């Protein structure tokens, strides 16, 4: 039967190098690497002949060619790991007596998942790195680029584009820190048999487990049932959800600021060939940012079944198995994809500094905080100043001359020149530049830490 592609993961979303980590071929390879590591550890303790690990190693190199046979075997056994063991034994020389001895399926499955997650985290750190670089460049270049602040969807006091992006950069820095903190708790394996005692491995069970995981570059799950604690997976997927929420929020900000009535920043658009709408050829839609938002919502959806999958009976049951074939690979593939996509949007972002300043200059009412501040500097109580400018604003809703209304209300306190200075948004951005500088300094430390973690994971 010809394979049928159903999931958009197969043909539309995700980087190939990330998807390949979770492919059937790579999954089989990781599982056999776990079996090989255990054989190698047992050989080092003189519990199996020295040549046995090498016999399996030769098969690993051509393991992809066995997939069809394994799939057919699983249809008979209705057991994925046993199907692999049976097929490998058919192709091996003398492995049957030693392969999988003292182990259980989840020794292989969970430890193989840790190997996949290790490979994923190395690539994901690169994607986060690119996103941080794109953000930090905007913060650096636009620390003083004045634009309208907005709260509740309404005009507020001015900010700068650098400050706006510094908020996201700081958030992503914290996510990077969380990722660096969490990975040692995620990259753990377990070789201890069906109930976690290691009895089937004999008196040197813990030594075999430790050496096996040393070979694989993983830490030991100290307390396990038949499976690695699912709190680890929940923590990791929760972090991916947290990061995806920040990415969606930033993508939403870009979409809003690209609206024609605002038109301050927006996605790059390939004017030579890109199509915005099948009906309206004039459209230049923020399609990538919209896709990012859509997929971020899907990523959040995978966390709930992972939590539900942790509710296993006694030393384990199988209710986590099927759902984790979706939750872990899909969460990883899509989390990486939206990080890469948004980094590309930021790299190619168009920024209209003149339009940003124009929007801020065209609404003097939005400078009410600045006017109140000026009045208090001249000795007026804050509550009195606030009420004076509130009344002037309400009056201007009917006659539209805000400046005239302010002078009529507070002209005995503030001069026209002082008022004009107060309503100039360039004069009321506070410590924006210093905040951007501080954020960039912290980001530099984060980037150095990311480089060190990547070196550790590679080694």
C-alpha positions as CSV (number, residue, x, y, z in Angstrom):
1,X,0.0,0.0,0.0
2,X,1.3,3.5,-0.9
3,X,1.8,5.7,2.1
4,X,-0.7,8.6,2.3
5,X,0.3,12.0,3.7
6,X,-2.5,13.3,5.9
7,X,-0.8,15.6,8.4
8,X,0.3,19.1,7.2
9,X,3.4,18.4,9.3
10,X,4.4,16.0,6.5
11,X,4.2,18.4,3.6
12,X,3.7,22.0,4.9
13,X,5.0,23.0,8.3
14,X,8.3,22.4,10.0
15,X,11.9,22.4,9.1
16,X,13.2,19.2,7.5
17,X,16.1,18.9,9.9
18,X,13.8,19.0,12.9
19,X,11.2,16.7,11.3
20,X,13.9,14.1,10.6
21,X,14.7,13.9,14.3
22,X,11.2,12.5,14.8
23,X,11.0,10.4,11.7
24,X,10.4,6.6,11.9
25,X,13.8,6.0,10.6
26,X,15.6,8.1,13.2
27,X,13.3,6.8,16.0
28,X,14.3,3.2,15.1
29,X,18.0,4.3,15.1
30,X,17.7,5.9,18.5
31,X,16.0,2.8,20.0
32,X,18.7,0.6,18.6
33,X,21.4,2.9,20.0
34,X,19.8,2.5,23.4
35,X,20.0,-1.3,23.1
36,X,23.6,-1.0,21.9
37,X,24.6,1.1,24.8
38,X,23.2,-1.4,27.2
39,X,25.0,-4.3,25.5
40,X,28.2,-2.2,25.5
41,X,27.9,-1.5,29.2
42,X,27.2,-5.1,30.0
43,X,30.2,-6.1,27.9
44,X,32.4,-3.7,29.9
45,X,31.3,-5.6,33.0
46,X,32.0,-8.9,31.3
47,X,28.4,-9.9,31.3
48,X,28.2,-10.4,27.5
49,X,30.9,-11.3,25.0
50,X,32.9,-8.3,23.7
51,X,31.8,-8.9,20.1
52,X,28.1,-8.7,20.8
53,X,27.7,-4.9,20.8
54,X,29.6,-4.7,17.5
55,X,27.2,-7.1,15.9
56,X,24.3,-4.8,16.7
57,X,26.3,-1.7,15.7
58,X,26.7,-3.0,12.2
59,X,22.9,-3.5,11.9
60,X,22.2,0.1,13.1
61,X,23.9,1.5,10.1
62,X,21.4,-0.2,7.8
63,X,18.4,-0.1,10.2
64,X,16.3,2.0,7.8
65,X,16.1,-1.0,5.4
66,X,14.3,-3.0,8.1
67,X,11.4,-0.6,8.7
68,X,9.0,-2.3,6.3
69,X,9.7,-5.7,7.8
70,X,9.3,-4.3,11.3
71,X,6.0,-2.8,10.4
72,X,4.8,-6.1,9.2
73,X,6.0,-7.8,12.3
74,X,4.2,-5.3,14.5
75,X,1.0,-6.2,12.8
76,X,1.5,-9.7,14.0
77,X,2.9,-9.0,17.5
78,X,0.9,-5.8,18.1
79,X,3.9,-4.7,20.0
80,X,6.3,-2.1,18.6
81,X,9.4,-2.9,20.6
82,X,9.0,-6.7,20.3
83,X,8.6,-6.3,16.6
84,X,12.0,-4.5,16.4
85,X,13.6,-7.2,18.6
86,X,12.3,-10.0,16.5
87,X,13.4,-8.5,13.2
88,X,16.9,-7.5,14.6
89,X,17.4,-11.0,15.9
90,X,16.6,-12.4,12.4
91,X,19.3,-10.2,10.9
92,X,21.9,-10.6,13.6
93,X,24.6,-13.0,14.5
94,X,24.2,-14.3,18.1
95,X,22.3,-11.3,19.5
96,X,19.2,-13.2,20.4
97,X,20.5,-14.5,23.8
98,X,21.5,-11.0,24.9
99,X,19.4,-8.3,23.1
100,X,16.9,-6.6,25.5
101,X,17.7,-9.0,28.3
102,X,16.6,-7.5,31.7
103,X,15.0,-4.5,29.9
104,X,11.4,-3.4,29.2
105,X,10.0,-1.5,26.3
106,X,10.0,1.9,28.0
107,X,13.7,1.5,28.8
108,X,14.1,1.8,25.1
109,X,11.2,4.1,24.3
110,X,11.8,6.8,26.9
111,X,15.5,6.8,26.6
112,X,15.2,7.1,22.8
113,X,12.8,10.0,23.3
114,X,15.5,11.7,25.4
115,X,18.0,11.3,22.6
116,X,15.5,12.8,20.2
117,X,14.9,15.7,22.5
118,X,18.6,16.3,22.9
119,X,18.9,16.6,19.1
120,X,15.9,18.8,19.0
121,X,17.0,21.2,21.8
122,X,20.3,21.7,20.0
123,X,18.5,22.9,16.9
124,X,15.8,24.8,18.9
125,X,18.5,26.8,20.7
126,X,19.8,27.9,17.3
127,X,16.2,29.0,16.3
128,X,15.8,30.9,19.6
129,X,19.3,32.5,19.0
130,X,18.2,33.8,15.6
131,X,15.0,35.2,17.1
132,X,17.0,37.0,19.8
133,X,19.4,38.4,17.2
134,X,16.6,39.8,15.1
135,X,14.9,41.4,18.1
136,X,18.1,42.8,19.5
137,X,18.9,44.5,16.2
138,X,15.6,46.3,16.2
139,X,16.0,47.3,19.9
140,X,19.5,48.7,19.1
141,X,18.6,50.5,15.9
142,X,15.3,52.0,17.2
143,X,15.9,52.9,20.8
144,X,14.9,56.5,20.0
145,X,12.3,55.9,17.2
146,X,9.2,57.5,18.7
147,X,5.8,56.0,18.2
148,X,2.4,56.0,19.7
149,X,1.9,53.9,22.8
150,X,-1.4,52.1,23.0
151,X,-3.4,50.6,25.9
152,X,-6.8,49.0,25.6
153,X,-6.5,49.6,21.9
154,X,-6.5,53.3,22.5
155,X,-3.8,55.9,22.1
156,X,-1.6,56.3,25.2
157,X,1.7,58.1,26.1
158,X,4.5,57.7,23.5
159,X,7.0,54.9,23.5
160,X,9.8,54.0,21.1
161,X,9.9,51.0,18.8
162,X,13.1,49.9,20.6
163,X,11.4,50.0,23.9
164,X,8.4,48.0,22.5
165,X,10.7,45.3,21.2
166,X,12.9,45.4,24.3
167,X,9.8,44.1,26.2
168,X,9.7,41.1,23.9
169,X,13.5,40.7,23.9
170,X,13.5,40.6,27.7
171,X,10.7,38.0,27.7
172,X,12.6,35.8,25.1
173,X,15.7,36.2,27.2
174,X,13.9,34.7,30.2
175,X,12.6,31.9,28.0
176,X,16.1,31.2,26.9
177,X,17.2,31.1,30.5
178,X,14.3,28.7,31.3
179,X,15.3,26.4,28.4
180,X,18.9,26.3,29.7
181,X,17.7,25.5,33.2
182,X,15.2,22.8,32.2
183,X,17.1,20.7,29.7
184,X,19.1,18.7,32.3
185,X,15.8,17.6,33.8
186,X,14.5,16.6,30.4
187,X,17.5,14.7,29.0
188,X,17.3,11.7,31.2
189,X,17.1,7.9,30.4
190,X,16.2,4.8,32.3
191,X,17.4,1.2,32.1
192,X,15.7,-0.6,35.0
193,X,13.1,-3.0,33.7
194,X,9.3,-3.3,34.0
195,X,8.7,-1.9,37.5
196,X,11.9,0.2,38.0
197,X,13.8,-2.2,40.3
198,X,16.5,-3.4,37.8
199,X,16.1,-6.9,39.1
200,X,16.3,-8.4,35.6
201,X,19.7,-6.9,35.0
202,X,21.3,-8.6,38.0
203,X,23.3,-7.3,40.9
204,X,25.1,-4.7,38.8
205,X,21.9,-3.2,37.5
206,X,22.6,0.4,38.6
207,X,26.1,0.2,37.2
208,X,24.8,-1.0,33.9
209,X,22.2,1.7,33.8
210,X,24.7,4.5,34.7
211,X,27.3,3.3,32.1
212,X,24.6,2.9,29.4
213,X,23.4,6.4,29.9
214,X,27.0,7.8,30.1
215,X,27.6,6.3,26.6
216,X,24.4,8.0,25.4
217,X,25.2,11.3,27.0
218,X,22.1,11.3,29.2
219,X,21.5,11.6,32.9
220,X,19.8,8.9,35.0
221,X,16.2,9.0,36.1
222,X,16.8,8.4,39.8
223,X,13.2,7.3,40.7
224,X,11.2,5.6,38.1
225,X,8.4,3.2,37.6
226,X,8.4,1.4,34.3
227,X,8.6,4.9,32.7
228,X,10.4,8.1,33.1
229,X,8.4,10.6,35.2
230,X,6.0,12.4,32.9
231,X,6.4,15.6,34.9
232,X,9.5,16.1,32.9
233,X,7.6,16.1,29.6
234,X,4.9,18.3,31.0
235,X,7.5,20.8,32.2
236,X,9.2,20.8,28.8
237,X,6.0,21.1,26.8
238,X,4.8,23.8,29.2
239,X,7.9,25.8,28.3
240,X,7.3,25.4,24.6
241,X,3.8,26.6,25.2
242,X,5.1,29.6,27.1
243,X,7.6,30.5,24.4
244,X,4.9,30.1,21.7
245,X,2.6,32.5,23.6
246,X,5.3,35.2,23.5
247,X,5.9,34.5,19.8
248,X,2.2,34.8,19.1
249,X,1.9,38.0,21.1
250,X,4.7,39.6,19.1
251,X,3.2,38.3,15.8
252,X,-0.1,39.8,16.8
253,X,1.6,43.2,17.5
254,X,3.1,43.2,14.1
255,X,-0.2,42.3,12.5
256,X,-1.9,45.2,14.4
257,X,0.7,47.8,13.5
258,X,0.6,46.7,9.8
259,X,-3.1,47.7,9.6
260,X,-3.5,50.4,7.0
261,X,-4.9,52.9,9.4
262,X,-1.7,52.5,11.5
263,X,0.9,51.4,8.9
264,X,3.9,51.8,11.2
265,X,5.7,48.4,10.7
266,X,4.8,45.2,8.8
267,X,6.0,42.1,7.1
268,X,8.1,42.2,4.0
269,X,6.3,41.4,0.8
270,X,7.8,40.0,-2.4
271,X,6.3,42.4,-4.9
272,X,7.6,40.4,-7.9
273,X,5.6,37.3,-7.2
274,X,3.8,37.1,-3.9
275,X,0.0,37.0,-3.9
276,X,-2.0,38.5,-1.0
277,X,-5.5,37.5,-2.1
278,X,-7.0,35.3,-4.7
279,X,-9.9,37.9,-5.1
280,X,-8.2,41.2,-4.4
281,X,-4.8,41.6,-6.1
282,X,-4.0,44.7,-4.1
283,X,-3.8,42.9,-0.8
284,X,-0.5,42.5,1.1
285,X,-1.5,40.4,4.1
286,X,0.7,39.5,7.1
287,X,0.4,35.9,6.2
288,X,3.4,34.6,8.1
289,X,2.5,36.3,11.3
290,X,-1.0,35.0,11.0
291,X,0.3,31.4,10.5
292,X,2.5,31.9,13.5
293,X,-0.5,32.8,15.6
294,X,-2.5,29.9,14.3
295,X,0.2,27.3,15.0
296,X,0.9,28.8,18.5
297,X,-2.7,28.0,19.4
298,X,-2.3,24.5,18.2
299,X,0.9,24.1,20.3
300,X,-1.0,25.1,23.4
301,X,-3.5,22.4,22.7
302,X,-0.9,19.6,23.0
303,X,-0.2,20.4,26.6
304,X,-3.5,19.2,28.0
305,X,-3.3,15.6,26.6
306,X,0.3,15.4,27.8
307,X,-0.9,16.2,31.3
308,X,-3.7,13.7,31.0
309,X,-1.2,11.1,29.8
310,X,0.7,11.4,33.1
311,X,-2.2,9.8,35.0
312,X,-0.9,6.3,34.7
313,X,-2.1,3.4,36.8
314,X,0.4,1.9,39.3
315,X,3.8,1.3,37.7
316,X,2.3,2.2,34.3
317,X,-0.3,1.6,31.7
318,X,-0.5,2.4,28.0
319,X,-2.8,5.4,28.1
320,X,0.1,7.8,27.5
321,X,1.6,5.9,24.5
322,X,-0.6,6.9,21.6
323,X,-1.0,10.5,22.5
324,X,2.7,11.1,23.0
325,X,3.3,10.0,19.4
326,X,1.6,13.4,18.7
327,X,2.3,15.7,21.6
328,X,6.1,15.5,21.8
329,X,7.1,15.5,18.1
330,X,4.3,18.0,17.0
331,X,5.0,20.4,19.8
332,X,8.7,20.4,19.1
333,X,8.4,20.6,15.3
334,X,5.9,23.5,15.4
335,X,7.6,25.4,18.2
336,X,10.8,25.5,16.2
337,X,9.0,26.4,13.0
338,X,7.2,29.4,14.4
339,X,10.4,30.7,16.1
340,X,12.2,30.5,12.7
341,X,9.3,32.0,10.9
342,X,9.0,35.0,13.2
343,X,12.7,35.5,13.2
344,X,12.5,35.8,9.4
345,X,9.6,38.3,9.7
346,X,11.6,40.4,12.1
347,X,14.7,40.3,9.8
348,X,12.6,41.5,6.9
349,X,10.4,43.9,8.8
350,X,9.6,47.2,7.1
351,X,9.6,50.1,9.6
352,X,8.2,53.5,8.8
353,X,9.8,55.9,11.3
354,X,8.1,58.9,9.8
355,X,4.7,57.4,10.0
356,X,5.3,56.3,13.6
357,X,6.2,59.9,14.5
358,X,3.3,61.3,12.5
359,X,0.8,59.2,14.2
360,X,2.1,60.3,17.6
361,X,2.2,64.0,16.6
362,X,-1.3,64.0,15.2
363,X,-3.0,63.2,18.5
364,X,-2.0,65.8,21.1
365,X,-4.7,64.4,23.5
366,X,-2.5,61.3,23.9
367,X,0.1,63.6,25.6
368,X,-2.2,64.2,28.5
369,X,0.2,62.5,31.0
370,X,3.0,64.8,29.8
371,X,0.8,67.9,30.3
372,X,-0.2,66.8,33.8
373,X,3.4,66.2,34.6
374,X,4.3,69.7,33.4
375,X,1.5,71.3,35.5
376,X,2.7,69.4,38.6
377,X,6.3,70.7,37.9
378,X,4.8,74.2,38.1
379,X,3.3,73.6,41.5
380,X,-0.2,72.3,40.7
381,X,-1.4,69.3,42.7
382,X,-1.6,66.1,40.6
383,X,-5.3,65.6,41.3
384,X,-6.1,69.1,40.3
385,X,-4.0,68.9,37.1
386,X,-5.5,65.6,36.2
387,X,-9.1,67.0,36.5
388,X,-8.2,70.2,34.5
389,X,-6.8,68.1,31.6
390,X,-9.7,65.6,31.8
391,X,-12.2,68.5,31.4
392,X,-10.2,70.0,28.5
393,X,-10.2,66.6,26.8
394,X,-13.9,66.1,27.2
395,X,-14.6,69.6,25.9
396,X,-12.4,69.0,22.9
397,X,-14.6,66.1,21.9
398,X,-17.2,68.6,20.7
399,X,-15.2,71.5,19.5
400,X,-12.1,69.4,18.6
401,X,-9.5,72.1,19.5
402,X,-7.7,70.3,22.3
403,X,-4.9,72.9,22.7
404,X,-7.3,75.8,22.9
405,X,-9.3,73.9,25.6
406,X,-6.2,73.2,27.6
407,X,-5.1,76.9,27.5
408,X,-8.6,78.0,28.5
409,X,-8.5,75.6,31.4
410,X,-4.9,75.9,32.5
411,X,-3.6,78.9,30.7
412,X,-2.9,80.7,33.9
413,X,-0.4,78.0,34.8
414,X,1.1,76.8,31.5
415,X,2.2,78.9,28.5
416,X,1.6,78.0,24.9
417,X,5.3,77.3,24.5
418,X,5.4,75.1,27.5
419,X,2.2,73.3,26.2
420,X,3.7,72.8,22.8
421,X,6.8,71.3,24.4
422,X,4.6,69.0,26.5
423,X,2.6,67.7,23.6
424,X,5.8,66.9,21.6
425,X,6.1,63.1,21.9
426,X,9.9,63.3,21.4
427,X,10.1,65.1,24.7
428,X,8.3,62.4,26.7
429,X,9.9,59.0,26.1
430,X,11.5,59.0,29.6
431,X,14.2,56.3,30.1
432,X,13.5,54.4,26.9
433,X,17.1,54.6,25.7
434,X,18.5,53.5,29.0
435,X,16.0,50.6,29.2
436,X,16.9,49.4,25.7
437,X,20.6,49.6,26.7
438,X,20.0,47.6,29.8
439,X,18.0,45.0,28.0
440,X,20.7,44.6,25.3
441,X,23.3,44.2,28.0
442,X,21.4,41.4,29.6
443,X,20.7,39.9,26.1
444,X,24.5,39.7,25.5
445,X,24.9,37.6,28.6
446,X,22.1,35.3,27.5
447,X,23.6,34.8,24.1
448,X,27.0,33.9,25.6
449,X,25.2,31.4,27.9
450,X,23.4,29.9,24.9
451,X,26.7,29.4,23.1
452,X,28.1,27.5,26.1
453,X,25.0,25.3,26.4
454,X,25.2,24.4,22.7
455,X,28.8,23.4,23.2
456,X,27.9,21.2,26.1
457,X,25.1,19.5,24.2
458,X,27.3,18.8,21.2
459,X,30.1,17.3,23.3
